[in-house]
Amino acid sequence: MIIRLVLAVAIAAPCVGCASVTRGTTENISISSTPAGATAEITGLDIPTACVTPCVVQAKRNADITVTVNKEGYEPQTIPLTKEIPGAGAAGFAGNVLLGGLVGMGVDAATGAALDHKPNPVIVTLQPVAPPRTAKPRPPRRPPQPQS
């Protein structure tokens, strides 16, 4: 029994200070548009997802995310999200130096726990589709004048 307890502590100890524990491996991404009510298609998730703006989706921190926002009568916009290490992620990752060691750093690197997606929130202003150009009607032709 004591050996199991010591083994469990030895396995869990490396991740005590890691970002995986302090920040989690997922984050919420908020998406809004002007005008509201657009469809946001999110790729890069385990299951491609769509929602109607404003909405929130949950994503793995290490996912390569792209958001495409569409609404009838407006030009679609595609926003690729980047991944950055914010201050809180860096602090969690740095905690590995004190408590987690190489195992904690490896876990954080594999899960992306130290990363945040940018921009978050995703805010899109849709532009109206330009109306199709129509040819101007030509003035009617006058019949030729009879010659006298």
C-alpha positions in Angstrom: 0.0 0.0 0.0 2.8 2.5 0.9 4.7 1.5 -2.2 1.6 2.4 -4.4 1.2 5.8 -2.6 4.9 6.6 -3.1 4.6 5.5 -6.8 1.5 7.7 -7.3 3.3 10.7 -5.7 6.4 10.1 -7.8 4.3 10.1 -11.0 2.2 13.1 -10.1 5.0 15.3 -8.7 6.5 16.2 -12.0 3.4 18.0 -13.2 2.6 19.9 -10.0 3.9 23.2 -11.4 3.3 22.6 -15.1 1.0 24.7 -17.3 -1.1 21.6 -18.1 -2.3 21.5 -14.5 -2.5 25.3 -13.8 -4.0 26.3 -17.1 -5.5 23.2 -18.7 -5.1 21.9 -22.2 -8.1 23.7 -23.7 -9.4 27.3 -23.9 -12.5 29.0 -24.9 -12.5 31.1 -28.1 -15.1 33.8 -28.5 -16.3 34.8 -31.9 -18.5 37.8 -32.8 -19.4 39.6 -35.9 -21.0 42.9 -37.1 -23.7 42.2 -38.1 -24.4 39.4 -35.7 -26.1 36.2 -36.8 -23.3 35.2 -39.2 -22.1 31.5 -39.4 -18.6 30.9 -38.1 -17.0 27.7 -39.3 -14.1 26.6 -37.2 -11.5 24.2 -38.6 -8.6 22.7 -36.7 -10.8 21.2 -33.9 -11.2 17.5 -33.4 -14.6 17.8 -35.0 -15.1 20.7 -37.4 -17.6 23.0 -35.8 -20.0 25.8 -36.9 -21.8 28.3 -34.7 -23.9 31.5 -35.2 -22.3 34.7 -33.9 -21.8 35.7 -31.2 -20.6 32.3 -29.9 -17.9 30.5 -28.0 -16.1 27.3 -28.9 -13.7 25.2 -26.9 -10.4 24.3 -28.5 -7.2 22.5 -27.6 -4.4 25.0 -27.0 -2.1 23.3 -29.5 -4.7 23.2 -32.3 -4.1 25.0 -35.6 -7.4 27.0 -35.8 -9.0 28.9 -38.7 -12.3 30.7 -38.4 -14.3 31.6 -41.5 -17.3 33.9 -41.0 -20.1 34.0 -43.6 -23.4 35.8 -43.9 -25.7 36.1 -46.9 -25.1 39.5 -48.6 -21.6 39.9 -47.1 -18.1 39.0 -48.2 -16.8 36.0 -46.2 -13.8 36.5 -44.0 -11.2 33.9 -43.0 -9.1 34.5 -39.9 -6.2 32.1 -39.1 -5.4 32.1 -35.4 -1.8 32.1 -34.2 -0.5 30.5 -31.0 1.5 32.6 -28.5 2.9 32.0 -25.0 1.3 34.6 -22.7 2.6 35.6 -19.3 0.5 33.0 -17.4 1.6 30.2 -19.8 5.2 31.2 -19.4 4.8 31.1 -15.6 3.3 27.7 -15.7 6.0 26.4 -18.0 8.7 28.0 -15.8 7.1 26.2 -12.8 8.5 23.1 -14.4 12.0 24.2 -13.6 11.2 24.2 -9.9 8.8 21.2 -9.6 8.1 19.5 -12.9 11.5 19.0 -14.5 11.8 17.6 -18.0 8.7 15.5 -17.7 6.5 18.5 -17.0 8.1 20.5 -19.8 7.5 17.6 -22.2 3.8 17.4 -21.1 3.4 21.1 -21.6 5.1 21.0 -25.0 3.0 18.1 -26.2 -0.4 19.5 -25.0 0.4 23.2 -25.8 -0.8 24.0 -22.3 1.5 27.1 -22.3 -0.1 28.5 -25.5 -3.1 30.9 -26.1 -4.7 31.5 -29.5 -4.7 35.1 -30.9 -6.8 36.9 -31.6 -9.2 35.9 -28.9 -11.9 37.2 -29.0 -12.2 36.9 -32.8 -14.1 40.1 -33.9 -15.1 40.4 -37.5 -16.8 43.3 -39.3 -18.3 41.9 -42.5 -18.4 44.0 -45.7 -21.5 44.0 -47.9 -21.1 42.3 -51.2 -20.9 44.9 -54.0 -24.1 44.9 -56.1 -23.6 43.5 -59.5 -22.9 46.1 -62.2 -25.7 46.4 -64.6 -25.5 47.9 -68.0 -27.2 51.3 -68.2 -30.2 51.1 -70.5 -29.5 52.7 -73.9 -31.8 55.5 -74.9 -34.3 54.3 -77.6 -33.2 54.9 -81.2 -35.2 57.4 -83.1 -36.5 56.1 -86.4 -34.8 57.7 -89.4 -36.4 60.9 -90.7 -38.0 60.4 -94.2 -36.1 62.3 -96.8 -38.2 64.7 -98.9 
